[in-house]
Amino acid sequence: MTAATAVRRAASVAVLVVLLAAGCGEGSGKPSGEAPSTSAARHPATGAPSGQATSGTFNSSDIGWIQLMIAMDDQVVLLLDLVPGRSSDAAVEKWAKPVATACRGELVRLRKLLARAGVPDTNPHEGHDMPGMVTEDELRTIERAKGTAFDALFLAAMREHLDQAAKIAHSERSAGADPATKKLAASVERTSHTWRARLP
C-alpha cells in the first residue's frame, strides 16, 4: 500500500465514523460533513434524492451502513473464492470456507433490508478505495500470487476487512434506527471479532 493510499484510507475511516456516529437520522435525516466517498449513501424520504426514498424506521445511517457492507462483502467474497488452488496453507483453506459461506448469508440479509427500505440495489461505493474494501487492483494482485505469497496478501486483506467491518457495525449500532438493521450490525460486529480471532 502506498503512502497516498494509506492517507486516503485513514481519511475514509474518519469520515465513515463521523457519518455513522453522528446520529445521521435524527432531526433532518441528513448526515453532516458528508465526503465524496459517502455522498451517494441514501437518506430518508424527507431528504432523499428522487427515486431513493426509504420507508419504515430506517435512517441514513442504516442505509449507508447496509450499502457499504454490501459493497465490502461483495468484494471480500471474490477474495475468499481465490483461496482454493492458490493457498499453500491448509489452515487458511479451512478458515476461509465457512467465512465465505457466512459472508454470502450476510449479503442475503443485507439485501433484504435494502429492499425493505425501498432503496435500489446499486453500489455508490464502486471504485472507491475505502478501509476494509478489497479493490479491483488488490484482487488482481492477489489473484496473481500463489503459495505463501498469496497467503500473506490474503490474510492482510482479510484482517483489514474484518477490523473495519467490526468498527462500522459498532457505529451503526449507535447511530442506526431500524431494529433489524441494528440487530444485523450486532451480529456482524460479533462474527467479525470471532473470525478475526481465529485468523490463521
Backbone as CSV, one residue per row, in Angstrom:
resi,resn,N_x,N_y,N_z,CA_x,CA_y,CA_z,C_x,C_y,C_z
1,MET,0.848,-1.189,0.000,0.000,0.000,0.000,0.885,1.240,0.000
2,THR,0.608,2.181,-0.880,1.399,3.400,-0.968,1.025,4.339,0.167
3,ALA,1.881,5.328,0.402,1.600,6.314,1.448,0.326,7.076,1.137
4,ALA,0.124,7.395,-0.153,-1.090,8.137,-0.549,-2.339,7.315,-0.278
5,THR,-2.271,6.016,-0.581,-3.416,5.142,-0.321,-3.703,5.063,1.167
6,ALA,-2.654,4.955,1.969,-2.826,4.881,3.420,-3.497,6.133,3.951
7,VAL,-3.105,7.295,3.415,-3.706,8.561,3.846,-5.179,8.613,3.460
8,ARG,-5.486,8.184,2.195,-6.888,8.186,1.750,-7.732,7.273,2.623
9,ARG,-7.201,6.111,2.948,-7.972,5.165,3.750,-8.174,5.678,5.170
10,ALA,-7.148,6.293,5.735,-7.284,6.848,7.081,-8.352,7.936,7.094
11,ALA,-8.357,8.764,6.054,-9.375,9.823,5.947,-10.755,9.219,5.796
12,SER,-10.862,8.141,5.024,-12.161,7.496,4.818,-12.700,6.923,6.118
13,VAL,-11.802,6.355,6.954,-12.231,5.833,8.247,-12.847,6.946,9.076
14,ALA,-12.151,8.086,9.134,-12.641,9.205,9.929,-13.995,9.684,9.431
15,VAL,-14.151,9.780,8.115,-15.414,10.233,7.526,-16.535,9.258,7.846
16,LEU,-16.254,7.968,7.713,-17.277,6.965,7.933,-17.714,6.923,9.387
17,VAL,-16.762,7.017,10.302,-17.117,7.017,11.714,-17.983,8.225,12.034
18,VAL,-17.651,9.386,11.460,-18.472,10.583,11.666,-19.863,10.367,11.093
19,LEU,-19.930,9.814,9.889,-21.217,9.588,9.227,-22.113,8.686,10.048
20,LEU,-21.553,7.585,10.548,-22.371,6.613,11.257,-22.594,6.982,12.714
21,ALA,-21.668,7.722,13.305,-21.783,8.013,14.728,-22.448,9.359,15.012
22,ALA,-22.719,10.145,13.996,-23.237,11.497,14.220,-24.738,11.530,14.403
23,GLY,-25.395,10.358,14.479,-26.836,10.362,14.623,-27.494,10.881,13.378
24,CYS,-27.082,10.350,12.229,-27.468,10.917,10.935,-28.964,11.043,10.758
25,GLY,-29.736,10.120,11.304,-31.170,10.132,11.045,-31.960,10.965,12.021
26,GLU,-31.289,11.577,13.001,-32.013,12.340,13.991,-32.279,13.752,13.485
27,GLY,-33.512,14.157,13.510,-33.851,15.501,13.037,-34.046,15.521,11.551
28,SER,-33.083,16.076,10.833,-33.258,16.293,9.398,-33.106,15.028,8.593
29,GLY,-32.440,13.995,9.158,-32.210,12.775,8.395,-31.101,12.929,7.390
30,LYS,-30.306,13.979,7.506,-29.227,14.197,6.550,-27.915,14.292,7.296
31,PRO,-26.914,13.471,6.924,-25.645,13.497,7.633,-24.908,14.808,7.395
32,SER,-24.148,15.236,8.410,-23.346,16.443,8.253,-21.926,16.074,7.877
33,GLY,-21.237,16.972,7.189,-19.846,16.758,6.833,-19.654,15.605,5.888
34,GLU,-20.600,15.387,5.006,-20.524,14.242,4.112,-19.415,14.434,3.090
35,ALA,-18.612,13.400,2.895,-17.499,13.464,1.957,-17.868,12.750,0.670
36,PRO,-17.112,12.961,-0.432,-17.422,12.338,-1.713,-17.547,10.826,-1.632
37,SER,-16.745,10.161,-0.782,-16.780,8.706,-0.742,-18.070,8.166,-0.166
38,THR,-18.838,9.009,0.547,-20.091,8.544,1.121,-21.281,9.360,0.644
39,SER,-21.085,10.233,-0.314,-22.154,11.150,-0.711,-23.321,10.454,-1.369
40,ALA,-23.134,9.243,-1.868,-24.229,8.542,-2.526,-25.055,7.720,-1.561
41,ALA,-24.701,7.727,-0.279,-25.499,6.978,0.693,-26.909,7.531,0.694
42,ARG,-27.900,6.623,0.764,-29.285,7.054,0.671,-29.751,7.662,1.978
43,HIS,-30.662,8.659,1.870,-31.183,9.330,3.038,-32.672,9.011,3.163
44,PRO,-33.251,9.277,4.332,-34.683,9.075,4.486,-35.472,9.903,3.484
45,ALA,-36.756,9.547,3.323,-37.583,10.148,2.283,-37.647,11.665,2.392
46,THR,-37.552,12.197,3.617,-37.659,13.636,3.787,-36.496,14.391,3.175
47,GLY,-35.332,13.719,3.020,-34.192,14.423,2.473,-33.515,13.658,1.364
48,ALA,-34.172,12.634,0.851,-33.537,11.775,-0.139,-33.757,12.292,-1.541
49,PRO,-32.778,12.086,-2.436,-32.982,12.431,-3.834,-34.125,11.619,-4.422
50,SER,-34.681,12.086,-5.516,-35.795,11.400,-6.168,-35.422,9.974,-6.520
51,GLY,-36.338,9.036,-6.226,-36.104,7.638,-6.564,-35.262,6.904,-5.543
52,GLN,-34.905,7.586,-4.422,-34.064,6.951,-3.419,-34.737,6.973,-2.054
53,ALA,-36.048,6.994,-2.053,-36.773,7.106,-0.795,-36.617,5.853,0.044
54,THR,-36.626,6.047,1.367,-36.625,4.918,2.286,-37.976,4.842,2.960
55,SER,-38.228,3.742,3.641,-39.515,3.583,4.298,-39.315,3.013,5.691
56,GLY,-40.377,3.098,6.511,-40.338,2.491,7.828,-39.415,3.228,8.777
57,THR,-38.621,2.454,9.516,-37.824,3.020,10.603,-36.383,3.289,10.221
58,PHE,-36.046,3.216,8.959,-34.661,3.413,8.525,-34.251,4.877,8.569
59,ASN,-33.011,5.113,8.995,-32.441,6.449,8.845,-31.240,6.351,7.910
60,SER,-30.574,7.478,7.686,-29.485,7.479,6.707,-28.284,6.660,7.157
61,SER,-28.091,6.526,8.468,-27.014,5.666,8.958,-27.285,4.211,8.603
62,ASP,-28.537,3.782,8.775,-28.909,2.414,8.414,-28.609,2.145,6.946
63,ILE,-29.086,3.036,6.083,-28.917,2.831,4.646,-27.447,2.895,4.247
64,GLY,-26.737,3.882,4.791,-25.314,3.997,4.482,-24.540,2.762,4.898
65,TRP,-24.856,2.233,6.086,-24.162,1.034,6.568,-24.490,-0.188,5.712
66,ILE,-25.775,-0.369,5.399,-26.183,-1.508,4.568,-25.464,-1.475,3.225
67,GLN,-25.473,-0.308,2.583,-24.843,-0.203,1.260,-23.333,-0.434,1.321
68,LEU,-22.701,0.095,2.357,-21.252,-0.093,2.475,-20.913,-1.554,2.758
69,MET,-21.696,-2.204,3.617,-21.426,-3.613,3.921,-21.658,-4.499,2.700
70,ILE,-22.670,-4.181,1.899,-22.887,-4.950,0.673,-21.675,-4.808,-0.249
71,ALA,-21.213,-3.575,-0.419,-20.045,-3.342,-1.281,-18.813,-4.068,-0.749
72,MET,-18.598,-4.012,0.554,-17.444,-4.677,1.158,-17.549,-6.201,1.041
73,ASP,-18.729,-6.730,1.341,-18.905,-8.192,1.306,-18.855,-8.739,-0.115
74,ASP,-19.408,-8.000,-1.069,-19.322,-8.438,-2.470,-17.867,-8.647,-2.874
75,GLN,-17.019,-7.706,-2.492,-15.603,-7.790,-2.855,-14.871,-8.869,-2.069
76,VAL,-15.198,-9.000,-0.787,-14.464,-9.976,0.026,-14.840,-11.410,-0.349
77,VAL,-16.052,-11.619,-0.850,-16.424,-12.955,-1.338,-15.564,-13.336,-2.536
78,LEU,-15.317,-12.368,-3.419,-14.428,-12.626,-4.559,-13.036,-13.004,-4.086
79,LEU,-12.575,-12.334,-3.030,-11.269,-12.648,-2.452,-11.257,-14.048,-1.856
80,LEU,-12.276,-14.372,-1.090,-12.359,-15.692,-0.447,-12.420,-16.816,-1.479
81,ASP,-13.046,-16.539,-2.618,-13.155,-17.553,-3.673,-11.812,-17.865,-4.331
82,LEU,-10.808,-17.010,-4.093,-9.484,-17.246,-4.675,-8.671,-18.278,-3.887
83,VAL,-9.087,-18.553,-2.667,-8.270,-19.402,-1.780,-8.022,-20.808,-2.325
84,PRO,-9.070,-21.540,-2.743,-8.804,-22.894,-3.246,-7.892,-22.858,-4.471
85,GLY,-6.837,-23.632,-4.423,-5.923,-23.699,-5.554,-4.797,-22.698,-5.517
86,ARG,-4.889,-21.708,-4.615,-3.820,-20.711,-4.534,-3.088,-20.744,-3.197
87,SER,-3.825,-21.065,-2.139,-3.209,-21.096,-0.818,-2.331,-22.339,-0.653
88,SER,-1.258,-22.186,0.111,-0.389,-23.323,0.414,-0.571,-23.786,1.856
89,ASP,-1.535,-23.178,2.545,-1.733,-23.446,3.974,-3.116,-24.048,4.193
90,ALA,-3.138,-25.285,4.669,-4.417,-25.966,4.905,-5.259,-25.221,5.931
91,ALA,-4.615,-24.567,6.884,-5.349,-23.815,7.906,-6.071,-22.618,7.295
92,VAL,-5.443,-21.995,6.302,-6.074,-20.863,5.618,-7.302,-21.347,4.853
93,GLU,-7.170,-22.452,4.139,-8.312,-23.008,3.394,-9.444,-23.400,4.329
94,LYS,-9.094,-24.011,5.440,-10.121,-24.432,6.409,-10.838,-23.233,6.993
95,TRP,-10.092,-22.155,7.258,-10.681,-20.942,7.829,-11.563,-20.235,6.816
96,ALA,-11.120,-20.162,5.559,-11.801,-19.355,4.547,-13.167,-19.912,4.149
97,LYS,-13.316,-21.218,4.147,-14.560,-21.818,3.638,-15.793,-21.384,4.423
98,PRO,-15.831,-21.520,5.755,-17.029,-21.063,6.479,-17.191,-19.549,6.467
99,VAL,-16.094,-18.820,6.368,-16.196,-17.361,6.303,-16.891,-16.947,5.011
100,ALA,-16.546,-17.600,3.904,-17.198,-17.305,2.629,-18.693,-17.599,2.707
101,THR,-19.043,-18.721,3.325,-20.451,-19.079,3.490,-21.178,-18.037,4.337
102,ALA,-20.525,-17.608,5.409,-21.127,-16.616,6.295,-21.321,-15.281,5.574
103,CYS,-20.350,-14.876,4.771,-20.452,-13.612,4.031,-21.592,-13.650,3.022
104,ARG,-21.762,-14.784,2.369,-22.874,-14.909,1.407,-24.224,-14.815,2.120
105,GLY,-24.319,-15.433,3.290,-25.550,-15.340,4.067,-25.802,-13.913,4.530
106,GLU,-24.740,-13.235,4.908,-24.828,-11.845,5.335,-25.326,-10.957,4.196
107,LEU,-24.832,-11.217,2.985,-25.269,-10.444,1.818,-26.762,-10.611,1.559
108,VAL,-27.263,-11.815,1.742,-28.705,-12.058,1.561,-29.498,-11.210,2.553
109,ARG,-29.090,-11.204,3.795,-29.794,-10.441,4.832,-29.694,-8.934,4.574
110,LEU,-28.522,-8.487,4.156,-28.337,-7.066,3.862,-29.229,-6.612,2.709
111,ARG,-29.307,-7.423,1.673,-30.118,-7.045,0.505,-31.606,-7.097,0.825
112,LYS,-32.019,-7.964,1.722,-33.424,-7.978,2.154,-33.758,-6.690,2.901
113,LEU,-32.828,-6.239,3.728,-33.042,-4.980,4.439,-33.112,-3.808,3.465
114,LEU,-32.231,-3.809,2.482,-32.221,-2.729,1.492,-33.538,-2.696,0.723
115,ALA,-34.044,-3.876,0.364,-35.324,-3.954,-0.353,-36.460,-3.454,0.525
116,ARG,-36.439,-3.827,1.803,-37.489,-3.380,2.722,-37.450,-1.871,2.905
117,ALA,-36.255,-1.285,2.809,-36.123,0.165,2.930,-36.571,0.884,1.663
118,GLY,-36.781,0.140,0.580,-37.207,0.745,-0.677,-36.086,1.441,-1.413
119,VAL,-34.859,0.966,-1.195,-33.689,1.581,-1.828,-33.161,0.661,-2.929
120,PRO,-32.861,1.195,-4.113,-32.334,0.373,-5.208,-31.013,-0.293,-4.818
121,ASP,-30.807,-1.502,-5.307,-29.579,-2.239,-5.004,-28.481,-1.811,-5.969
122,THR,-27.974,-0.611,-5.748,-26.857,-0.097,-6.536,-25.656,0.048,-5.612
123,ASN,-24.495,0.273,-6.181,-23.278,0.369,-5.384,-22.694,1.786,-5.460
124,PRO,-23.027,2.646,-4.477,-22.490,4.001,-4.505,-20.998,4.061,-4.179
125,HIS,-20.427,2.919,-3.765,-19.007,2.887,-3.393,-18.128,2.257,-4.473
126,GLU,-18.707,1.985,-5.631,-17.938,1.340,-6.691,-16.737,2.190,-7.089
127,GLY,-15.566,1.554,-7.101,-14.345,2.236,-7.486,-13.677,3.010,-6.369
128,HIS,-14.303,3.028,-5.179,-13.724,3.780,-4.065,-12.680,2.931,-3.342
129,ASP,-11.612,3.575,-2.917,-10.552,2.921,-2.163,-10.798,3.215,-0.692
130,MET,-11.656,2.418,-0.071,-12.078,2.676,1.294,-11.521,1.630,2.243
131,PRO,-11.433,1.951,3.529,-10.941,0.972,4.504,-11.793,-0.295,4.484
132,GLY,-11.138,-1.440,4.503,-11.849,-2.710,4.531,-12.358,-3.182,3.190
133,MET,-12.256,-2.325,2.170,-12.748,-2.665,0.839,-11.603,-3.259,0.014
134,VAL,-11.804,-4.463,-0.476,-10.815,-5.076,-1.359,-11.038,-4.493,-2.750
135,THR,-10.089,-3.707,-3.230,-10.250,-3.049,-4.519,-9.978,-4.026,-5.664
136,GLU,-10.387,-3.607,-6.859,-10.142,-4.444,-8.038,-8.643,-4.630,-8.271
137,ASP,-7.866,-3.572,-8.045,-6.414,-3.687,-8.201,-5.832,-4.685,-7.219
138,GLU,-6.299,-4.628,-5.984,-5.821,-5.581,-4.971,-6.203,-7.009,-5.336
139,LEU,-7.426,-7.177,-5.823,-7.866,-8.518,-6.235,-6.971,-9.071,-7.340
140,ARG,-6.650,-8.221,-8.321,-5.796,-8.677,-9.428,-4.401,-9.051,-8.930
141,THR,-3.874,-8.255,-8.001,-2.549,-8.547,-7.446,-2.560,-9.864,-6.679
142,ILE,-3.568,-10.052,-5.833,-3.655,-11.265,-5.023,-3.920,-12.479,-5.907
143,GLU,-4.711,-12.281,-6.954,-5.036,-13.371,-7.865,-3.791,-13.922,-8.563
144,ARG,-2.820,-13.050,-8.803,-1.596,-13.488,-9.485,-0.628,-14.226,-8.551
145,ALA,-0.838,-14.105,-7.248,0.070,-14.721,-6.279,-0.338,-16.163,-5.990
146,LYS,0.626,-16.952,-5.522,0.356,-18.339,-5.133,1.210,-18.695,-3.924
147,GLY,0.781,-19.722,-3.237,1.560,-20.225,-2.113,1.638,-19.245,-0.961
148,THR,2.817,-19.144,-0.348,2.983,-18.288,0.828,2.766,-16.812,0.501
149,ALA,3.104,-16.397,-0.718,2.881,-15.006,-1.120,1.384,-14.707,-1.150
150,PHE,0.603,-15.629,-1.685,-0.844,-15.463,-1.704,-1.384,-15.399,-0.279
151,ASP,-0.954,-16.325,0.554,-1.464,-16.380,1.928,-1.208,-15.080,2.674
152,ALA,-0.020,-14.506,2.504,0.316,-13.260,3.197,-0.582,-12.121,2.740
153,LEU,-0.789,-12.003,1.434,-1.644,-10.935,0.900,-3.101,-11.153,1.298
154,PHE,-3.538,-12.393,1.202,-4.925,-12.734,1.546,-5.216,-12.419,3.010
155,LEU,-4.356,-12.862,3.900,-4.585,-12.660,5.328,-4.541,-11.180,5.703
156,ALA,-3.663,-10.422,5.067,-3.603,-8.980,5.339,-4.900,-8.292,4.914
157,ALA,-5.416,-8.667,3.742,-6.664,-8.076,3.250,-7.846,-8.473,4.140
158,MET,-7.881,-9.720,4.575,-8.973,-10.180,5.430,-8.912,-9.509,6.797
159,ARG,-7.709,-9.318,7.299,-7.547,-8.654,8.597,-8.121,-7.239,8.530
160,GLU,-7.799,-6.530,7.468,-8.297,-5.164,7.306,-9.822,-5.153,7.157
161,HIS,-10.330,-6.090,6.361,-11.779,-6.165,6.159,-12.513,-6.416,7.475
162,LEU,-12.055,-7.386,8.232,-12.736,-7.752,9.475,-12.652,-6.636,10.515
163,ASP,-11.497,-5.994,10.609,-11.352,-4.889,11.558,-12.311,-3.749,11.220
164,GLN,-12.392,-3.414,9.931,-13.264,-2.311,9.523,-14.736,-2.689,9.634
165,ALA,-15.069,-3.935,9.288,-16.462,-4.384,9.411,-16.938,-4.278,10.853
166,ALA,-16.094,-4.681,11.794,-16.455,-4.583,13.211,-16.618,-3.126,13.631
167,LYS,-15.734,-2.269,13.147,-15.756,-0.853,13.534,-17.032,-0.155,13.048
168,ILE,-17.379,-0.351,11.776,-18.561,0.347,11.264,-19.848,-0.285,11.777
169,ALA,-19.822,-1.587,12.077,-21.003,-2.229,12.671,-21.256,-1.659,14.064
170,HIS,-20.195,-1.419,14.801,-20.331,-0.815,16.128,-20.923,0.580,16.017
171,SER,-20.470,1.360,15.033,-21.015,2.701,14.824,-22.484,2.653,14.430
172,GLU,-22.844,1.688,13.576,-24.247,1.552,13.160,-25.144,1.210,14.342
173,ARG,-24.666,0.395,15.248,-25.480,0.045,16.419,-25.791,1.284,17.248
174,SER,-24.893,2.267,17.231,-25.113,3.505,17.988,-25.964,4.514,17.219
175,ALA,-25.723,4.626,15.906,-26.352,5.692,15.126,-27.582,5.257,14.349
176,GLY,-27.774,3.953,14.170,-28.891,3.464,13.376,-30.220,3.597,14.092
177,ALA,-31.308,3.376,13.329,-32.658,3.487,13.888,-33.471,2.212,13.705
178,ASP,-33.258,1.492,12.584,-34.060,0.308,12.288,-33.609,-0.866,13.159
179,PRO,-34.512,-1.451,13.947,-34.126,-2.529,14.861,-33.484,-3.738,14.165
180,ALA,-34.031,-4.141,13.020,-33.482,-5.304,12.325,-32.076,-5.025,11.783
181,THR,-31.863,-3.803,11.331,-30.547,-3.419,10.824,-29.535,-3.377,11.956
182,LYS,-29.933,-2.828,13.086,-29.040,-2.774,14.244,-28.749,-4.185,14.775
183,LYS,-29.732,-5.061,14.693,-29.523,-6.446,15.111,-28.496,-7.128,14.205
184,LEU,-28.604,-6.890,12.892,-27.630,-7.468,11.964,-26.252,-6.856,12.205
185,ALA,-26.203,-5.570,12.492,-24.919,-4.923,12.781,-24.259,-5.558,14.003
186,ALA,-25.049,-5.868,15.008,-24.508,-6.527,16.199,-23.933,-7.890,15.840
187,SER,-24.641,-8.610,14.954,-24.158,-9.918,14.503,-22.862,-9.776,13.708
188,VAL,-22.805,-8.777,12.834,-21.598,-8.549,12.031,-20.417,-8.196,12.931
189,GLU,-20.655,-7.342,13.917,-19.576,-6.974,14.832,-19.059,-8.200,15.581
190,ARG,-19.980,-9.002,16.067,-19.605,-10.199,16.837,-18.840,-11.204,15.981
191,THR,-19.382,-11.504,14.801,-18.735,-12.510,13.957,-17.403,-12.013,13.393
192,SER,-17.314,-10.697,13.133,-16.045,-10.141,12.642,-14.944,-10.335,13.683
193,HIS,-15.272,-10.091,14.935,-14.296,-10.310,16.002,-13.935,-11.795,16.116
194,THR,-14.951,-12.646,15.966,-14.714,-14.092,16.075,-13.801,-14.588,14.973
195,TRP,-14.114,-14.224,13.722,-13.280,-14.661,12.595,-11.886,-14.062,12.702
196,ARG,-11.812,-12.824,13.168,-10.507,-12.173,13.309,-9.637,-12.922,14.322
197,ALA,-10.250,-13.346,15.429,-9.513,-14.071,16.464,-9.033,-15.442,15.964
198,ARG,-9.774,-15.997,15.024,-9.422,-17.338,14.502,-8.556,-17.272,13.238
199,LEU,-8.229,-16.066,12.801,-7.435,-15.921,11.578,-6.117,-16.675,11.721
200,PRO,-5.780,-17.507,10.739,-4.540,-18.300,10.846,-3.304,-17.387,10.915
